[in-house]
């Protein structure tokens, strides 16, 4: 956890923006019987992080005995330093409501929650879960999802190739992405465990971004962060085109324009603005004319 926060600070300095969140893990990170001590460590790390750090926490599931203690200790002790709380094993909107009630009681009534969808039933309820106003993002928990099928999905459904081809896994990914977009939330692609095969991982990240509609992705190793940024960031050509279309549109008072022989109007302007937003958030270089549309970076 300390190394992740250090890497976040180093890359923020390099890119001029904080380009990834660090999620301090209680669900898998805390030893059995040591949940309280681990929660206290999370508080210490969150409070000692750099002022502009983006730090989150994954607590235990809402039905775990340590859940209430996690929320009381971590949100109560460091809620002002957290950007969100990650809720694993979320099965329903009622689970979200229970978590939000605990977070509010701990003194953070506006702290967003992100949820992990990890079972067939949760996929079925993804649209209801995404509709909750405090939900910020939906993530796909691949390995638990495959395990929940009792062997009906082979083990390669968890692999870098099979997770993009097995029909049940593909359906789950698309349902989650669709539910998130339907409610204006962020769909976050799950982990790829083959972190040593950089080419395969880069291809997987690109497919998640370009084919499956995901706009963020989890990493489990530092070597995965830069390939994710490359896969999810707009290309230089996309940034160039978006900048020139929006500059021409602004000159036209946002009326429809002809650009390279093609009609552009407010619907496409919205798309190209999103391209520039994503470029800014991923630390890409913007043309001088477009840079003034965004707050100066520290």
C-alpha positions in Angstrom: 0.0 0.0 0.0 2.9 2.4 0.8 4.6 1.6 -2.5 1.3 2.3 -4.4 1.0 5.7 -2.8 4.6 6.5 -3.5 4.1 5.5 -7.2 1.0 7.6 -7.4 2.9 10.7 -6.2 5.8 10.0 -8.6 3.5 9.6 -11.6 1.4 12.7 -10.7 4.7 14.7 -10.8 5.5 13.2 -14.2 2.1 13.7 -15.8 1.1 16.9 -14.1 -2.1 15.2 -12.9 -3.1 12.4 -10.6 -3.7 9.7 -13.2 -4.9 6.8 -11.0 -6.5 6.1 -7.7 -5.0 3.9 -5.0 -7.5 1.7 -3.2 -6.3 0.4 0.2 -7.7 -3.0 0.6 -9.4 -4.5 3.7 -11.3 -7.3 2.1 -8.3 -9.4 0.9 -5.6 -7.3 2.6 -6.6 -7.8 6.2 -5.5 -11.0 7.9 -8.3 -13.0 9.6 -8.5 -11.8 13.1 -6.5 -8.7 12.3 -9.3 -6.7 10.7 -9.3 -3.9 13.4 -5.5 -3.4 13.2 -5.6 -3.3 9.4 -8.4 -0.7 9.4 -6.3 1.4 11.7 -3.3 1.1 9.3 -5.6 2.3 6.4 -6.5 5.3 8.4 -2.9 6.1 9.1 -1.9 5.7 5.4 -4.9 7.8 4.1 -4.2 10.6 6.5 -0.4 10.7 5.7 -0.9 10.7 1.9 0.0 13.7 -0.1 -2.7 16.5 -0.1 -3.6 15.9 -3.8 -3.5 12.1 -3.5 -6.5 10.1 -4.6 -7.0 7.5 -1.9 -9.9 5.1 -1.6 -10.6 2.0 0.5 -12.2 -1.4 -0.2 -14.0 -2.5 2.9 -15.4 -5.9 3.7 -18.8 -6.9 2.2 -21.9 -5.6 4.0 -22.7 -9.0 5.4 -19.2 -9.6 6.8 -18.7 -9.2 10.6 -16.0 -6.6 10.1 -18.0 -4.3 7.8 -19.5 -2.0 10.4 -16.1 -1.7 12.2 -14.4 -0.9 8.9 -16.7 1.9 8.1 -16.7 3.3 11.7 -12.9 3.2 11.9 -11.9 4.2 8.4 -14.6 6.6 7.4 -14.8 8.0 10.9 -11.1 8.5 11.1 -10.1 9.5 7.5 -13.4 10.1 5.6 -12.2 13.5 4.6 -9.2 12.1 2.8 -11.1 9.4 0.8 -12.3 9.8 -2.7 -14.7 6.8 -2.4 -15.5 3.6 -0.6 -15.4 0.4 -2.6 -18.1 -2.1 -1.7 -17.3 -5.7 -2.7 -19.8 -8.5 -3.3 -22.6 -6.0 -3.8 -25.8 -8.0 -4.6 -28.5 -5.4 -4.6 -29.5 -1.8 -4.2 -30.4 -2.6 -0.7 -26.7 -3.5 0.0 -25.8 -0.1 -1.3 -28.4 1.6 0.9 -27.1 -0.2 4.0 -23.5 0.8 3.3 -24.5 4.4 2.6 -26.4 4.5 5.9 -23.3 3.4 7.8 -21.0 5.8 5.9 -23.4 8.7 6.7 -23.5 7.7 10.4 -19.6 7.8 10.4 -19.7 11.4 9.3 -19.2 11.4 5.5 -22.7 12.0 4.0 -21.4 13.0 0.6 -18.7 10.3 0.2 -19.3 8.3 -3.1 -19.4 4.6 -3.2 -18.2 2.3 -5.9 -19.4 -1.3 -6.2 -18.0 -4.6 -7.3 -20.5 -6.8 -9.3 -19.3 -10.4 -8.7 -22.2 -12.8 -9.1 -24.9 -13.7 -11.7 -27.6 -12.3 -9.5 -25.7 -9.0 -9.1 -25.3 -8.7 -12.9 -29.1 -9.2 -13.1 -29.6 -6.3 -10.7 -26.9 -4.1 -12.2 -29.2 -1.4 -13.5 -31.0 -1.1 -10.1 -27.6 -0.9 -8.3 -26.3 1.7 -10.8 -29.4 3.9 -10.2 -28.5 4.6 -6.6 -27.5 8.3 -6.4 -24.4 7.6 -4.3 -23.0 5.0 -6.6 -20.2 6.5 -8.6 -18.8 3.4 -10.5 -19.5 -0.2 -11.2 -16.6 -2.7 -11.4 -16.6 -6.3 -12.6 -15.2 -8.9 -10.3 -14.2 -11.5 -12.8 -12.8 -14.3 -10.7 -15.6 -14.4 -8.2 -18.1 -14.2 -11.0 -16.6 -17.3 -12.7 -16.4 -19.1 -9.4 -20.0 -18.4 -8.7 -21.0 -20.6 -11.7 -19.9 -23.8 -9.9 -17.6 -25.0 -12.7 -20.0 -24.2 -15.6 -17.4 -21.6 -16.9 -14.0 -23.2 -17.4 -11.0 -21.7 -15.7 -9.7 -20.1 -18.9 -12.8 -17.8 -18.5 -10.7 -16.0 -16.0 -7.7 -15.7 -18.4 -6.6 -12.8 -20.6 -8.2 -14.5 -23.7 -11.2 -16.4 -22.3 -12.7 -13.5 -20.4 -13.2 -11.7 -23.7 -14.7 -14.7 -25.5 -16.8 -16.9 -23.1 -20.4 -15.9 -23.7 -21.5 -15.7 -20.1 -18.5 -13.5 -19.2 -18.9 -11.3 -22.2 -22.6 -10.9 -21.4 -21.8 -9.8 -17.8 -19.3 -7.3 -18.9 -21.7 -5.7 -21.4 -24.5 -5.6 -18.9 -22.4 -3.9 -16.3 -21.1 -1.4 -18.8 -24.6 -0.7 -20.2 -26.0 -0.3 -16.7 -23.3 2.2 -15.7 -23.7 4.3 -18.9 -27.5 4.2 -18.5 -27.2 6.0 -15.2 -24.2 8.3 -15.9 -21.9 6.2 -13.8 -18.3 5.0 -14.6 -17.9 1.3 -15.8 -14.5 0.0 -14.5 -13.1 -3.1 -16.0 -11.8 -5.8 -13.7 -8.3 -7.1 -13.2 -6.2 -9.1 -15.6 -3.9 -11.4 -13.7 -1.3 -12.1 -16.4 0.7 -9.0 -15.5 4.0 -10.4 -16.8 2.7 -10.7 -20.4 2.7 -7.0 -21.2 1.6 -7.5 -24.8 -1.4 -9.6 -23.9 -2.3 -7.2 -21.0 -2.1 -4.2 -23.3 -4.4 -5.9 -25.8 -6.9 -6.8 -23.1 -6.9 -3.2 -21.8 -7.5 -1.9 -25.4 -10.4 -4.3 -25.9 -12.0 -3.3 -22.6 -11.8 0.4 -23.7 -12.5 0.1 -27.4 -15.0 -2.8 -27.6 -16.7 -3.2 -24.2 -17.4 0.4 -23.3 -15.3 0.6 -20.1 -13.7 3.9 -19.2 -11.5 2.8 -16.3 -9.7 -0.4 -15.4 -8.2 -2.0 -12.3 -4.5 -2.8 -12.0 -3.0 -5.4 -9.6 0.7 -4.6 -10.4 2.6 -1.4 -11.1 3.6 -2.6 -14.5 0.0 -2.5 -15.6 -0.6 1.2 -14.9 1.1 2.7 -18.0 -0.5 0.2 -20.4 -3.9 1.0 -19.0 -3.3 4.7 -19.4 -2.2 4.2 -23.0 -5.2 2.0 -23.8 -7.8 4.3 -22.2 -6.3 7.7 -23.3 -7.2 9.2 -26.7 -4.6 9.0 -29.4 -2.7 12.1 -30.5 -4.8 12.1 -33.7 -8.1 12.0 -31.7 -6.9 14.9 -29.5 -5.9 16.9 -32.5 -9.2 16.4 -34.3 -11.3 17.1 -31.2 -9.4 20.3 -30.5 -9.8 21.7 -34.0 -13.5 20.7 -34.2 -14.3 22.4 -30.9 -12.3 25.5 -31.7 -14.2 25.8 -35.0 -17.5 25.2 -33.3 -16.7 27.9 -30.7 -15.9 30.4 -33.5 -19.3 29.5 -35.0 -21.2 30.1 -31.7 -21.7 26.4 -31.4 -23.9 26.2 -34.5 -23.5 23.3 -36.9 -20.3 23.4 -39.0 -18.8 21.5 -41.9 -15.4 20.0 -40.9 -13.4 18.0 -43.5 -16.6 17.6 -45.5 -18.7 16.2 -42.6 -21.5 17.8 -40.6 -20.7 18.4 -36.9 -23.2 19.7 -34.4 -23.8 19.8 -30.7 -24.1 16.0 -30.4 -20.7 15.5 -31.8 -19.3 18.5 -29.9 -20.3 16.7 -26.7 -18.4 13.6 -27.8 -15.3 15.6 -28.8 -15.4 17.5 -25.5 -15.4 14.1 -23.7 -12.3 13.2 -25.7 -10.4 16.2 -24.4 -11.6 15.6 -20.9 -10.3 12.1 -21.0 -7.0 13.4 -22.5 -6.7 15.9 -19.6 -7.5 13.2 -17.0 -4.9 10.8 -18.4 -2.1 13.3 -18.5 -2.0 13.7 -22.3 -0.5 16.8 -23.9 -3.2 19.1 -25.2 -2.7 21.7 -28.0 -1.9 25.2 -26.7 -5.3 26.5 -28.0 -7.3 23.9 -26.0 -5.3 23.9 -22.8 -7.0 27.0 -21.5 -10.3 25.1 -21.3 -9.0 23.2 -18.3 -7.7 24.3 -14.9 -4.0 24.8 -14.7 -2.2 21.8 -13.4 0.0 22.3 -10.3 
